[in-house]
Amino acid sequence: MKNKGLKKGILSGLIALFLLFSFGVKAQSLTGTRGLIKAPTARMYESGTLAIGMGYVPAKFFKRTFNDWYGREQLQGVRTGNAGLTTFITVNPLPFMELMFRYTHELNMRVNPQTTYFPDRMFTARFKLLNERKNIPAIVLGLQDISELLVLTTGGSNFSSAYFVGSKNFNIGNFNIDSSLGYAFGFKNFPARDFKGFFGGVELKYDQFEKAQLLIDYDTISLNFGLQGFLFNRIHTVLGIMDFEPMFILAYRYKI
């Protein structure tokens, strides 16, 4: 009973601290690019913005990213019960371009010749095709995990997907709603692995309580919820759940 009370107290304290120091900010998704919990959006940072961060992927959703180098066992794509950690660097060199490099590491796995394991590496490029106008949403084309598309690897892409996504901002009463809807697909030798089909969600802000935003998204697999904020004008945080499994995102953002 004491342990349960202690856990509830710690959780309440973290939430209170989160709300106290946070204020309005556009979301950074678990994938490492701009987005909601996991689903991408058509939002981009200002040109010259650099973000460095990490995200915790629940074991329920994390799939092993490698095979046994000696062909003894098929491992890639298997859920092993381990969670994962994504670490990323995202940069906007131009107002219409976002580039991201990411390591995806399976927790509880040692990186050494005996395990034949090395964290998955991937590149993502996103391009804004349309800016948002009064009656027109912003539109972005995303190319995620483009190693095979650039002929850097063959059969080694674990998170590949191409997608179009649109985002439109609405004000309804005291609520500001930033809504997004997209479609992910594969083509030729670039299969849809991480996203496939329709996805979308909203970032919801209440005018009388601007220190936190509610995130809701559907990432083609699960319905996810989270609270986000920005600490000390630099650190972006998200605390949430993916199909009732806890997750978090922590990123440091800097204007170059």
N, C-alpha and C positions, 0 to 999 in steps of 0.2 A: 504494500500500500504506500509506503514511504517513497519507494522508487517511482511509482506512478505519479505521485504528487510532485516529486522533484522534476520529472520529465515534463509535466504540464507547466510547471513554473518556468523552466528553461525556455520552453516553446513560447509561452506568453511573453517572456522578456525579449526574446529575439524578434517577435512580431512587433512589439511596442517600439523597440530600437529601430527596426526597419521603417516603421511609419514615421517616427520622429525625425529622422534625418533624410528622408527621401522626398523628391519632388518630381514633377512631370518630366518624362523622357520617353523617346521612342524606343521600342524594344529591340533587343539583341537575342536572336534565337539560339537554341541548343546546337544547331548545325554550325554556328560560327558566323553566319551572315545576318543581315537585318531580317527580323521576323517576329513572331509571337513566341509561344512556347517552343514549338518545333516548326510549324508551318511558316514558309516564307511570306513576305509581303512585298509590295512595290515601293517601299520606303528605302531611302538611302541617306547616309550621313552627308554632311557637307564635304566638299572637295578638300582633301588634305587631312581627313580624320583617320587616326590610327586606333584600332582597338585590339587589346591583347587579353585573352581570357580563357576560361575553362567552363565546362558543363558536365554535370553528373547524369549519366544515363542509367535508369533502373535496370536491374538484372532481367526483368520481364521482357525488356525490349532489346537488350544488347545481344548481338550475334557475333560469333567468333569471325575474325577477319582474315584468317590464314589457314593454309593446309600444312600437313607434315611435309617438310622438304624432301623426305626420303620415300614418300608415297605409301607410308604404312597405314595412314588413317585419313579419312575425309573429315576435315574439321571446319572448313569455311562455311559460314552461314548457319552453324549449329548454335542453339542457345545452351550455354553450359551452366547457367546459374550464377555467373559472375556479372557484376555491374561493369560499366565502362566510364572512362573519363575522356572527354574531348578537350584538347588544348589548341587554341587557334590564334592566328594573327590576321586581322582584316584591315584593309586599307582602301581608301577612295582616292585614287590618283587624279580622277576627273569627276565632274559633277554627275556624269551619266554612267560611270563605271565603278564597280566594286570587285575587289580581288581578295580571295581568302585562301590561306594555307592552313591545314589542320592535321594534327596527330590524333589518332583515336586509339586509346590504350585500354586493354582489358585488365581490370583490377584483379589482384591475386595471381597474376601471371608474371613469372620472371623472364627478363630479356637476356637470353644467353643461348649458346649453341646447343645446349641440351634440350631446351624447349623448342628450338627452331623458331622462336617468336621474336618479331620486331613490330612495334606499333605501326598501324596503318597510316599511310600518308596520302593526302588528297589535296587537289586544287579546285577552287570554284571561281567562276567568273559570272558576273551579273551586269546586265546592260539595261539602262532605262530607255525605253522606246517612246514613251509619252509622259509629259508632265501633267499633273492633275490640274484640271480647269473646273469651271463652275458645274458643267454637266458632263464632264469626261473624267474617268479615273486615271490615275497614274498607272502605267503599264511597264512591267519589267520582264525581260527574258533571262532565265537562269540556266546555267550549265554547270551541274554539280559533279564533282569527282571526274574531271575531264582527262585523266591519265590515258585511258584507252582512245579517246577522241583525238588526242595529240600524239598517239602512237608511242607513248612512253612505256606502257606495259600492255600485255595481252592476257586477258582474263583475270587481271589483278584488281579491278575496280569493284569496290564493295558498296559504294554509296551513290553510284551514278544515277542521274535523272536530269532530264531537260524539262523546263516548265515555263509557262506564261502565268503571270499573276497580276491582278489589278487591285488597287487600293483607292478608297474614296472616304472622305471625312464628312460626317454629318453632325449637326447640332439638333437635339430634340429636348426641348425644355432645358433643364439644368444639366443634361448629360451631353458629353462629347463622345461620339462613336467613330472610331477609325476602323472601317471594315475592309476585309480583303477576301478575294476569291481567286483561286487559280486551278490550273490543270497540269498534271505532270505526265510525261510520256517518254518513251524510248524511240530510237530510230536507228536503222541499219546496225552498225556494230556498237551502238551506245544504248544498252538496255536500261529500262527504268527499274532500279533496285530499291532505293530508299523511299522515293515517292512514286506512286503510280495511281493516276485517277484524280478526282476532284479533292481539293483541300481548301481551307479558309478559316476565318475567325475574326474576332474583334478585339480592339483595345478600348476599354471603357473607362471614362473619367467623369467624376461628378464634380460640378463647379464649386460646391461648398466644401469639398474635401479633395484638394488637388495634390496632396502629398503622396498618393499612391494610385496606381491604375490596376484594374482587373483585366487579366488576359484570358481569353477563351479561344481555343482553336481545335480544329479537326485536321490531323496530319495525314490523312488517307488510311490510318490504322486505328488511332485512338482519339478520344475526346479528352482534352487537357485543360487544366485551370492553373492560374498563377497570379501572384502579386509582384509588381515590379517597382523599383525605385532607383534613385541615383544618390550615392553617398559622397559628400565632400566635393561635389562638382567633377568628380573623376571616376568613381567606382559604380558600375552598373550592377544591380542585383535583381535576381528573380528567384522567388521561392514558390514551388508549385507541385502539382501532382499530374502524373501521366497514367490515366486509367487507374487511379487510386494508389499509384506508387510514387513516393517522394522523389523530387528532382530539384536541382538548383543550377543557376548560372551566375558566374562572377566574372566581371570584365573591367579592365582599366582602359579608359578612353582618353585620347589626347589629340588636340588639334596641332598638327605639324606646322 
